[in-house]
Amino acid sequence: MLSKIVLGLLYASCHFLLTEAFTNPIKATDGSDPYIVYSAGYYYLTTTTWTNLQITRGATIEELKTASPKVVWTDTDASRCCNVWAPEIHWFEDSWYSYYTAGTANTFDNQHLHVLKGSSADIWDSTWSYAGRIVPPDRDVWAIDATLLFLDSTYIVYSSWDGADQCLWIAKMSSATEIGPSTKISTPEYDWETVDANVNEGAAAIYGGGGTFVVYSASNCAGTGYKLGLLQLTGFDPLSASSWTKFPDPIFESANDVWQPGHNGFFTSPSGAIYNVYHANTVTPGTCDGARYTAIQGPVTWNSDGTPNLGQPLALGTEIAEP
């Protein structure tokens, strides 16, 4: 009898582990521009909170929903005090760095790329210090949404204006805060990239299926057009515009009452699977403010042509197996 009880408990325990799940949204407000990194047994989530940089930590995705965020940076320097957007955490040159966008008060016209450096290999225990502003040597202008691309060398991809078009640019990094000349690799050209504004922004790198890809957000974040598009590195030189091929159709867009999904990131789970984290609106037309929420789904699969398949947004409340 005892052995049957023990076996029953073991079965129940295993069943619980196998069916452990999370539901979206992960962060119901101020969930814009999310990014996640998994390190030393924890998921670390950052989002746009407008006034500071915060990190939320959880041992599971479901734990991220109730965990208390830690404010790791505020700034009183007038040149970078405000409109703090799109923080990401990257391991580079044997340290953790946070790349983010910030500018001056009462305007969005002075946004630039900034970097913090962590003091420790432990993200949570790190003290973060200001490392510098990234200044493109050939175009020191408005720039947002930095992400890193790791190939033979390390590259930065960011969004910046070229006339009436908000485009994607790439530059080679010589250090965590210094870059070389920039090359424009994507201009909004298709109808789905030019809804209410001509926008390519929020780049996120993903590797697999035999290739290197950049997923990006297209169209105005307000309204009905925001969605994800795809670039593939098909040439040998990432700094050559001709090395990048843009796909003619979006790869992730509104469905199941998940409206205007965009500005995503990718993270690798302990199992090695890749998951997609993104923000979306509960209503349409949508807004560009703190009403956007964070959602996660996956794992990402790969199409027969080697391109990433993100599926479509799942309805809020859908149970998704923990990574």
WOGI-V793773 format. One record per pair of residues at least 24 apart in sequence whose C-alpha atoms are under 8 Angstrom apart, sorted by the first residue. I is the first residue (numbers start at 1). J is the second residue. Records with the same first field share a line. If there is no record, write none. Layout:
I = J / J
//
This chain:
19 = 321
20 = 321 / 322
21 = 62 / 319 / 320 / 321 / 322
22 = 61 / 62 / 319 / 320 / 321 / 322
23 = 62 / 316 / 317 / 318 / 319 / 320
24 = 294 / 295 / 296 / 316 / 317 / 318
25 = 65 / 293 / 294 / 295 / 296 / 316 / 317
26 = 61 / 62 / 64 / 65 / 293 / 294 / 295 / 296
27 = 64 / 65 / 293 / 294 / 295
28 = 291 / 292 / 293 / 294
29 = 290 / 291 / 292 / 293 / 294
30 = 289 / 290 / 291 / 292 / 293
31 = 279 / 290 / 291 / 292 / 293 / 294
32 = 86 / 263 / 278 / 279 / 280 / 289 / 290 / 292 / 293 / 294
33 = 85 / 86 / 87 / 202 / 262 / 263 / 264 / 278 / 279
34 = 86 / 87 / 88 / 263 / 264 / 265 / 277 / 278 / 279 / 294
35 = 86 / 87 / 88 / 89 / 264 / 265 / 266 / 277 / 278
36 = 88 / 89 / 265 / 266 / 267 / 277
37 = 89 / 90 / 267 / 268
38 = 267 / 268 / 269 / 270
39 = 123
40 = 122
46 = 86 / 87 / 88 / 89
47 = 85 / 86 / 87
48 = 84 / 85 / 86 / 87 / 290
49 = 84 / 85 / 290
50 = 82 / 83 / 84 / 85
51 = 81 / 82 / 83 / 84
52 = 84
53 = 84 / 87
57 = 124
60 = 322
61 = 322
62 = 322
72 = 127 / 128
73 = 128
78 = 103 / 104 / 105
79 = 103 / 104
80 = 104
81 = 105
83 = 108 / 111
85 = 145
86 = 145 / 146
88 = 146 / 147
90 = 148
92 = 176
93 = 175 / 176
95 = 119 / 120 / 121
96 = 120 / 121 / 123
97 = 176
99 = 146 / 147
100 = 144 / 145 / 146
101 = 143 / 144 / 145 / 146
109 = 142
110 = 142
111 = 142 / 143 / 144
112 = 141 / 142 / 143 / 144
113 = 143 / 144 / 145 / 146
115 = 176 / 177
131 = 177
132 = 177
133 = 177
134 = 177 / 178 / 179
135 = 178 / 179
136 = 178 / 179 / 180 / 181 / 182
137 = 179 / 180 / 181
138 = 181 / 182
139 = 182
144 = 201
145 = 201 / 202 / 203
146 = 202 / 203
147 = 203 / 204 / 205
148 = 205
149 = 205
157 = 203
158 = 201 / 202 / 203
159 = 200 / 201 / 202 / 203
164 = 198
165 = 198 / 199
166 = 198 / 199 / 200 / 201
167 = 199 / 200 / 201
168 = 200 / 201 / 203
170 = 238 / 239
171 = 239
172 = 239
182 = 239
183 = 239 / 240 / 241
184 = 241
185 = 240 / 241 / 242 / 244
186 = 241 / 246
188 = 218
190 = 248
192 = 218 / 219 / 225 / 249 / 250
193 = 218 / 219 / 225
194 = 218 / 219 / 220 / 225
195 = 219 / 220 / 224 / 225 / 226
196 = 220 / 223 / 225
201 = 263
202 = 262 / 263 / 264
203 = 263 / 264 / 265
204 = 264 / 265 / 266
205 = 265 / 266
206 = 266
208 = 302 / 306 / 308
209 = 302 / 303 / 306 / 307 / 308
210 = 306
211 = 306 / 307
213 = 307
215 = 264
216 = 262 / 263 / 264
217 = 262 / 263 / 264
221 = 260 / 286 / 287 / 288
222 = 285 / 286 / 287 / 288
223 = 284 / 285 / 286 / 287
224 = 259 / 260 / 284 / 285 / 286
225 = 260
226 = 253 / 260 / 261 / 262
227 = 251 / 252 / 253 / 254 / 260 / 261 / 262
228 = 252 / 253 / 261 / 262 / 263
251 = 309 / 310
252 = 310 / 311 / 312 / 313
253 = 312 / 313
254 = 312 / 313
255 = 312 / 313 / 314 / 315
256 = 313 / 314 / 315
257 = 282 / 283 / 315
258 = 282 / 283 / 313 / 314 / 315 / 316
259 = 283 / 284 / 286
260 = 284 / 286
261 = 313
269 = 323
270 = 323
271 = 323
273 = 299 / 300 / 323
274 = 298 / 299 / 300
275 = 299 / 300
276 = 300 / 310
299 = 323
//
